Amino acid sequence: MRHVLGVDGGNTKTIALVATLDGKIVGRARSGCGDMYYRGADLALANIDAAVHAALVPAGLRPEDLLVGAFSLAGADWPEDIAFLASALRERGFGKTISVVNDAMGALRAGSGDGTGVSVVCGTGAGTGARSARGDTWHTSFWQEAGGAVSLGDKALRAVYRADLGIAPATALTGLVLEHTDYATVEHLLHALTARGRDRTRDAVSIGGLARVLLDAAAAGDETSMRIVHAHGVSLGEYALAAARRVGIEREPFQLVLAGGVLRHPARELTDAIVSQVHEDATYVRPVNSRFEPAVGAVFLALEAAGVAIDDDLISRLVPTLPEPSLYST
């Protein structure tokens, strides 16, 4: 057995990567939602199955050829969730050893050089994870109020609705949101999103797309958008500090890993608000934009479980074999 498996499963997609023990990616695949809380356990596991089996094909491998399978999954929230998922994945034979962690922990391992610090992940959803050098870990899961793209999109819509009613000041968001959604009026948009018989899953995806509109408007100086984005960033920063406290690193220098599609937006308003909030109590924090995708973090966890050190030599072999960015796009 000379291969390991790393899987990252989120609200929008599941990515599976197969790697050799010296760090080369030899198989990769993508499928749908891997979060059992979002679309149900059966669908999440079916999507994980599909991604893993498709990733094994180009490597010419079978599940029984895998030494370790590491799964970084949204929906691995409570201890019983992790136990359920680990049992289901063990039954599928996706590694002689199976490891399951919350997806915020995979993102932390992807972005932190030594796997310690705090991760703030803001994609379709949001999560925060922390790990100390002593091995203490914690993730927010249902503790966390501030969400990801869907949450930001919903806040943008609420601002547009309030402005249209004259409850709140006019905002550039109104025109931008209507242009993005291709509706003539705010009432037409509200009706489309609330009428009986609509596709609620598609609603969530389309609302998440409004996060980019909101961030663009904030960067352009729209006061309503700036206020929403700043408050959201402050909230994400508060949870990052809470995570640091839970593992006892809030008074130590630590890496603050920023990950997820929303935080890759070129506008700085959200990121700056997160970092400023964390800096208020954690003076020595070192913000880091994650170099690698969370699925690579899952590969790192699998390699470490196999006794392989993640060092510069391994990274130098890994980088030329990384998948194209399009594999991760949402």
C-alpha positions as CSV (number, residue, x, y, z in Angstrom):
1,M,0.0,0.0,0.0
2,R,1.7,3.1,-1.3
3,H,-1.2,5.5,-1.7
4,V,-3.4,7.7,0.5
5,L,-6.7,9.4,-0.1
6,G,-7.7,13.0,0.9
7,V,-11.4,14.1,0.6
8,D,-12.9,17.5,1.2
9,G,-16.7,17.6,1.3
10,G,-18.7,20.8,1.5
11,N,-22.1,22.2,0.8
12,T,-21.4,22.7,-2.9
13,K,-18.9,20.0,-3.9
14,T,-16.8,17.1,-2.8
15,I,-13.2,16.8,-4.0
16,A,-11.2,13.6,-3.8
17,L,-7.4,13.4,-4.3
18,V,-5.3,10.3,-4.4
19,A,-1.6,10.7,-3.6
20,T,1.6,8.6,-3.4
21,L,3.4,8.4,-0.1
22,D,6.1,10.8,-1.5
23,G,3.4,13.4,-2.1
24,K,2.5,13.2,-5.8
25,I,-1.2,13.6,-6.7
26,V,-2.1,10.7,-9.1
27,G,-5.9,10.9,-9.1
28,R,-8.5,13.6,-8.7
29,A,-12.3,13.9,-9.0
30,R,-15.2,16.0,-8.1
31,S,-18.8,15.3,-7.2
32,G,-21.7,17.1,-5.5
33,C,-22.6,18.1,-1.9
34,G,-20.8,16.1,0.8
35,D,-22.5,17.7,3.8
36,M,-25.0,15.3,5.3
37,Y,-26.7,18.1,7.2
38,Y,-27.4,20.0,4.0
39,R,-28.8,17.4,1.7
40,G,-29.0,14.2,3.9
41,A,-26.6,11.5,4.8
42,D,-27.5,9.2,1.9
43,L,-26.8,11.8,-0.8
44,A,-23.6,13.0,1.0
45,L,-22.2,9.5,1.2
46,A,-23.2,8.7,-2.4
47,N,-21.3,11.8,-3.6
48,I,-18.3,10.9,-1.5
49,D,-18.4,7.4,-3.1
50,A,-18.6,8.9,-6.6
51,A,-15.7,11.2,-6.0
52,V,-13.4,8.5,-4.4
53,H,-14.1,5.9,-7.1
54,A,-13.6,8.4,-9.9
55,A,-10.3,9.6,-8.4
56,L,-9.0,6.0,-8.1
57,V,-9.5,5.3,-11.8
58,P,-6.6,7.4,-13.3
59,A,-4.3,5.9,-10.7
60,G,-5.3,2.4,-11.6
61,L,-6.2,1.6,-7.9
62,R,-9.0,0.0,-6.0
63,P,-10.2,1.1,-2.5
64,E,-8.3,-1.8,-0.9
65,D,-5.0,-0.3,-2.2
66,L,-5.4,2.8,0.0
67,L,-3.3,2.9,3.2
68,V,-5.1,5.9,4.7
69,G,-8.2,7.8,3.9
70,A,-8.6,11.2,5.5
71,F,-12.0,13.0,5.2
72,S,-12.5,16.6,5.9
73,L,-16.2,17.0,5.8
74,A,-18.9,19.7,6.5
75,G,-21.4,17.8,8.6
76,A,-18.7,16.2,10.7
77,D,-19.9,18.4,13.5
78,W,-20.6,16.4,16.7
79,P,-18.7,13.3,18.0
80,E,-21.6,11.1,16.9
81,D,-21.4,12.5,13.4
82,I,-17.7,11.7,13.1
83,A,-18.3,8.2,14.5
84,F,-21.2,7.6,12.0
85,L,-19.1,8.9,9.0
86,A,-16.0,7.0,10.0
87,S,-18.0,3.8,10.3
88,A,-19.7,4.3,6.9
89,L,-16.4,5.1,5.2
90,R,-14.6,2.2,6.9
91,E,-17.3,-0.1,5.6
92,R,-16.6,1.2,2.1
93,G,-12.9,0.2,2.6
94,F,-11.6,3.7,1.7
95,G,-8.3,3.1,3.6
96,K,-6.7,0.7,6.0
97,T,-6.9,3.6,8.5
98,I,-9.8,6.1,8.3
99,S,-9.7,9.6,9.7
100,V,-12.7,12.0,9.8
101,V,-12.5,15.7,10.8
102,N,-14.7,18.8,10.4
103,D,-13.9,20.6,7.1
104,A,-12.6,23.6,9.0
105,M,-9.7,21.4,10.2
106,G,-8.8,20.3,6.7
107,A,-8.7,23.9,5.7
108,L,-6.4,24.7,8.6
109,R,-4.0,21.9,7.7
110,A,-4.0,23.1,4.1
111,G,-3.1,26.7,5.0
112,S,-0.9,26.3,8.1
113,G,2.7,25.2,7.7
114,D,2.6,23.1,10.9
115,G,-1.1,22.4,11.1
116,T,-1.6,24.7,14.1
117,G,-3.5,28.0,14.4
118,V,-7.0,29.0,13.5
119,S,-8.8,28.7,10.2
120,V,-11.7,30.9,9.0
121,V,-13.4,29.3,6.1
122,C,-15.9,31.3,4.2
123,G,-17.3,29.4,1.2
124,T,-20.9,28.5,0.5
125,G,-21.1,28.1,4.3
126,A,-18.6,29.1,6.9
127,G,-16.7,27.4,9.7
128,T,-13.8,28.0,12.1
129,G,-11.3,25.5,13.4
130,A,-8.4,25.6,15.7
131,R,-5.5,23.4,16.8
132,S,-2.7,24.1,19.3
133,A,0.8,22.7,19.2
134,R,-0.2,20.5,22.1
135,G,-2.8,18.8,19.8
136,D,-5.9,20.4,21.3
137,T,-8.6,21.0,18.6
138,W,-11.9,22.7,18.3
139,H,-14.3,23.7,15.5
140,T,-17.4,25.9,15.6
141,S,-20.0,24.0,13.6
142,F,-23.4,24.9,15.1
143,W,-21.9,27.4,17.5
144,Q,-21.2,29.8,14.7
145,E,-23.8,32.4,13.6
146,A,-21.9,34.2,10.8
147,G,-22.1,32.1,7.7
148,G,-20.7,32.1,4.2
149,A,-21.9,33.2,0.7
150,V,-25.5,32.2,1.3
151,S,-25.6,34.2,4.5
152,L,-24.0,37.2,2.9
153,G,-26.4,36.9,-0.1
154,D,-29.4,36.8,2.3
155,K,-28.2,39.9,4.1
156,A,-27.8,41.7,0.7
157,L,-31.4,40.8,-0.2
158,R,-32.7,42.0,3.1
159,A,-31.0,45.3,2.6
160,V,-32.5,45.6,-0.9
161,Y,-36.0,44.8,0.5
162,R,-35.7,47.3,3.3
163,A,-34.5,50.0,0.9
164,D,-37.3,49.3,-1.5
165,L,-39.9,49.8,1.3
166,G,-38.2,53.0,2.4
167,I,-37.3,51.5,5.8
168,A,-33.6,51.9,5.1
169,P,-31.7,54.3,2.8
170,A,-31.4,53.7,-0.9
171,T,-28.4,51.5,-1.8
172,A,-26.5,50.7,-5.0
173,L,-27.2,47.1,-4.1
174,T,-30.7,47.3,-5.5
175,G,-29.6,47.9,-9.1
176,L,-26.7,45.5,-8.9
177,V,-28.9,42.7,-7.4
178,L,-31.6,43.2,-10.0
179,E,-29.0,43.1,-12.8
180,H,-27.4,40.0,-11.4
181,T,-30.7,38.1,-11.0
182,D,-32.3,39.5,-14.1
183,Y,-35.6,40.7,-12.5
184,A,-37.2,44.0,-13.3
185,T,-38.3,45.0,-9.8
186,V,-37.6,44.1,-6.2
187,E,-41.1,42.7,-5.8
188,H,-40.6,40.4,-8.8
189,L,-37.4,39.1,-7.2
190,L,-39.0,38.6,-3.8
191,H,-41.9,36.8,-5.4
192,A,-39.6,34.4,-7.3
193,L,-37.7,33.6,-4.1
194,T,-40.7,33.0,-1.9
195,A,-43.6,31.7,-4.1
196,R,-44.9,28.2,-3.5
197,G,-43.4,25.5,-5.7
198,R,-40.0,27.1,-6.1
199,D,-36.7,25.0,-6.1
200,R,-35.3,25.8,-2.7
201,T,-31.9,24.2,-3.5
202,R,-31.5,26.4,-6.5
203,D,-32.5,29.4,-4.3
204,A,-29.7,28.7,-2.0
205,V,-27.2,28.5,-4.8
206,S,-28.4,31.7,-6.5
207,I,-28.5,33.6,-3.2
208,G,-24.9,32.6,-2.5
209,G,-23.9,34.1,-5.8
210,L,-25.0,37.5,-4.4
211,A,-22.1,37.5,-2.0
212,R,-19.8,38.6,-4.9
213,V,-22.3,41.4,-5.8
214,L,-22.2,42.6,-2.1
215,L,-18.4,42.5,-1.9
216,D,-18.2,44.4,-5.2
217,A,-20.6,47.0,-4.0
218,A,-18.7,47.4,-0.7
219,A,-15.4,47.8,-2.5
220,A,-17.0,50.5,-4.7
221,G,-18.0,52.5,-1.6
222,D,-21.7,51.7,-1.1
223,E,-22.4,52.5,2.5
224,T,-25.0,49.8,3.1
225,S,-22.8,47.1,1.6
226,M,-19.8,48.3,3.5
227,R,-21.7,48.2,6.8
228,I,-23.0,44.6,6.1
229,V,-19.6,43.3,5.1
230,H,-17.8,45.0,8.0
231,A,-20.3,43.6,10.5
232,H,-20.0,40.1,9.0
233,G,-16.2,40.2,9.1
234,V,-16.3,41.3,12.8
235,S,-18.5,38.3,13.6
236,L,-16.2,35.9,11.8
237,G,-13.3,37.4,13.7
238,E,-15.1,37.0,17.0
239,Y,-15.5,33.3,16.3
240,A,-11.9,33.0,15.3
241,L,-10.9,34.5,18.7
242,A,-13.3,32.1,20.5
243,A,-11.7,29.2,18.7
244,A,-8.2,30.4,19.7
245,R,-9.4,30.6,23.4
246,R,-10.8,27.1,23.3
247,V,-7.4,25.6,22.4
248,G,-5.5,28.0,24.6
249,I,-3.5,29.9,21.9
250,E,-5.0,33.4,22.1
251,R,-2.0,34.8,24.0
252,E,0.5,33.1,21.6
253,P,1.6,34.0,18.1
254,F,-0.6,31.9,15.8
255,Q,-1.4,31.6,12.1
256,L,-4.9,32.8,11.1
257,V,-5.6,30.9,7.9
258,L,-8.1,32.5,5.6
259,A,-9.8,30.1,3.2
260,G,-12.8,29.6,1.0
261,G,-14.2,31.1,-2.2
262,V,-15.6,34.3,-0.5
263,L,-12.3,35.2,1.0
264,R,-10.6,34.8,-2.4
265,H,-12.6,37.8,-3.7
266,P,-10.1,40.6,-4.5
267,A,-12.0,43.1,-2.3
268,R,-10.3,43.5,1.1
269,E,-13.2,44.8,3.2
270,L,-14.3,41.4,4.6
271,T,-10.8,40.1,5.2
272,D,-9.6,43.3,6.8
273,A,-12.6,43.3,9.2
274,I,-11.8,39.7,10.3
275,V,-8.1,40.4,10.8
276,S,-8.8,43.7,12.7
277,Q,-11.2,42.0,15.0
278,V,-8.8,39.2,15.8
279,H,-5.9,41.6,16.3
280,E,-7.9,43.4,19.1
281,D,-7.3,40.5,21.5
282,A,-4.6,38.4,19.7
283,T,-1.9,40.9,19.0
284,Y,0.6,38.5,17.5
285,V,-1.7,36.7,15.0
286,R,-0.2,36.1,11.6
287,P,-2.9,36.2,8.8
288,V,-2.2,33.7,6.0
289,N,-4.1,33.3,2.7
290,S,-4.2,29.6,2.3
291,R,-1.7,28.4,-0.4
292,F,-3.6,25.1,-0.9
293,E,-7.2,24.0,-1.3
294,P,-8.8,22.2,1.7
295,A,-8.7,18.9,-0.2
296,V,-4.9,19.2,-0.2
297,G,-5.1,19.7,3.6
298,A,-7.0,16.3,3.7
299,V,-4.1,14.7,1.8
300,F,-1.6,16.2,4.3
301,L,-3.7,14.7,7.1
302,A,-3.7,11.3,5.4
303,L,0.1,11.4,4.8
304,E,0.8,12.4,8.4
305,A,-1.4,9.5,9.5
306,A,0.8,7.3,7.4
307,G,3.9,8.6,9.2
308,V,5.0,10.9,6.4
309,A,6.4,14.4,7.2
310,I,5.0,17.3,5.3
311,D,8.3,19.1,4.5
312,D,9.7,21.2,1.7
313,D,10.8,18.2,-0.3
314,L,7.4,16.7,-0.2
315,I,5.8,20.1,-1.1
316,S,8.2,20.4,-4.1
317,R,6.9,17.1,-5.4
318,L,3.3,17.8,-4.7
319,V,3.0,21.3,-6.4
320,P,3.6,20.2,-10.0
321,T,1.0,17.5,-9.7
322,L,-1.8,19.7,-8.2
323,P,-5.1,19.7,-10.1
324,E,-6.1,22.7,-12.3
325,P,-8.0,25.4,-10.3
326,S,-11.2,24.6,-12.4
327,L,-11.6,21.4,-10.3
328,Y,-12.5,23.6,-7.3
329,S,-14.5,26.4,-8.9
330,T,-18.0,27.1,-7.7
